[in-house]
Amino acid sequence: MLGKEKYSNGQKIYAFEGNILTYYFKDGTTKSFGRYEDDQMEGEWRFFRETGELWQVGTFCGGKKNGSWTRYDRSQGIEYKADFKDDKEQKGAFRARKRGRPDEELL
C-alpha cells in the first residue's frame, strides 16, 4: 500500500512515528494520519484538505472502513455522516448540513 516514498520535488509522501502513519501533500502539508498496524489502516484516521482544513474523520478495522465516518465542508460544518461495516455504507439515516441551517436528520 505504501509504494513510492517521495514526490518528484523530493517531498516525502509518508512517514512513520511509531505505529502512526502520516501522509503528506506535495507541498509538505499533512494529508492524513492514523494508526498503521500489520500493513493496514487501523482505528481513527483524519484526512485534510491541501489548505490544512479537516476534511473527514473515520475508523478502520482490518484495513476496511468500520464505524462512523464524518465529512466536513469548508466552513467545518458536517457535510456528510454515515456508518460503515466492512467497507460498505450501512443503510439508514445520515446527517448533512443544508445551506447554513443546523444539521438535520435525512432519511
C-alpha positions as CSV (number, residue, x, y, z in Angstrom):
1,M,0.0,0.0,0.0
2,L,2.8,2.4,0.8
3,G,4.6,2.3,-2.6
4,K,6.6,5.4,-3.7
5,E,8.4,7.2,-0.9
6,K,8.9,10.7,-2.4
7,Y,7.3,13.1,-4.8
8,S,9.3,14.4,-7.8
9,N,10.1,17.5,-5.8
10,G,11.8,15.4,-3.1
11,Q,9.0,15.9,-0.6
12,K,8.3,12.6,1.3
13,I,4.9,11.1,0.6
14,Y,4.6,9.4,4.0
15,A,6.4,9.0,7.3
16,F,6.1,6.8,10.4
17,E,6.4,7.8,14.0
18,G,6.0,4.6,16.0
19,N,2.8,3.0,14.6
20,I,1.4,6.3,13.4
21,L,1.5,6.8,9.6
22,T,1.3,10.3,8.2
23,Y,0.7,11.0,4.5
24,Y,1.7,14.4,3.0
25,F,0.7,16.5,0.1
26,K,3.3,17.5,-2.4
27,D,3.9,20.8,-0.6
28,G,4.6,19.0,2.7
29,T,1.3,19.7,4.5
30,T,-0.4,16.8,6.2
31,K,-2.9,14.8,4.0
32,S,-3.9,12.2,6.6
33,F,-2.7,10.3,9.6
34,G,-3.7,7.4,11.8
35,R,-2.5,4.0,13.2
36,Y,-0.9,1.6,10.8
37,E,-0.6,-2.0,12.0
38,D,0.0,-5.3,10.2
39,D,0.3,-3.4,6.9
40,Q,-3.2,-1.8,7.2
41,M,-5.0,1.2,8.5
42,E,-6.5,0.7,12.0
43,G,-8.5,2.8,14.3
44,E,-9.3,6.5,13.8
45,W,-7.9,8.3,10.8
46,R,-8.1,12.0,10.0
47,F,-8.0,13.4,6.4
48,F,-7.2,17.0,5.5
49,R,-7.6,19.3,2.5
50,E,-4.5,20.9,1.0
51,T,-5.4,24.1,2.9
52,G,-4.9,22.2,6.1
53,E,-8.6,22.1,7.0
54,L,-10.1,18.9,8.4
55,W,-11.9,17.1,5.6
56,Q,-13.1,13.8,7.1
57,V,-12.7,11.5,10.2
58,G,-13.4,7.8,10.2
59,T,-12.3,4.5,11.6
60,F,-10.8,1.4,10.1
61,C,-10.7,-2.2,11.3
62,G,-8.6,-4.6,9.4
63,G,-7.9,-2.0,6.7
64,K,-11.6,-1.5,6.0
65,K,-13.9,1.3,6.8
66,N,-15.9,0.5,10.0
67,G,-17.9,2.7,12.3
68,S,-18.8,6.3,11.9
69,W,-17.4,8.5,9.2
70,T,-17.9,12.2,9.1
71,R,-17.0,14.6,6.2
72,Y,-16.8,18.4,6.8
73,D,-17.5,21.2,4.4
74,R,-15.1,24.1,4.0
75,S,-16.8,26.0,6.9
76,Q,-16.3,23.0,9.1
77,G,-20.0,22.1,9.2
78,I,-21.0,18.5,8.8
79,E,-21.4,17.8,5.1
80,Y,-22.0,14.0,5.4
81,K,-22.1,11.4,8.0
82,A,-22.5,7.6,7.6
83,D,-21.8,4.3,9.3
84,F,-19.7,1.6,7.6
85,K,-19.2,-2.0,8.2
86,D,-16.5,-4.0,6.2
87,D,-16.1,-1.1,3.8
88,K,-19.8,-0.9,3.0
89,E,-22.0,2.0,3.9
90,Q,-24.9,0.9,6.1
91,K,-28.4,1.9,5.2
92,G,-30.3,4.3,7.4
93,A,-30.4,7.9,8.4
94,F,-27.4,10.1,7.9
95,R,-26.8,13.8,8.8
96,A,-26.0,16.6,6.4
97,R,-25.7,20.3,6.7
98,K,-28.1,22.2,4.4
99,R,-27.2,25.7,3.2
100,G,-26.2,27.1,6.6
101,R,-29.2,25.6,8.5
102,P,-28.4,23.4,11.6
103,D,-27.7,19.8,10.9
104,E,-30.8,17.8,10.1
105,E,-31.6,14.1,10.0
106,L,-32.2,13.0,6.5
107,L,-33.9,9.7,5.7
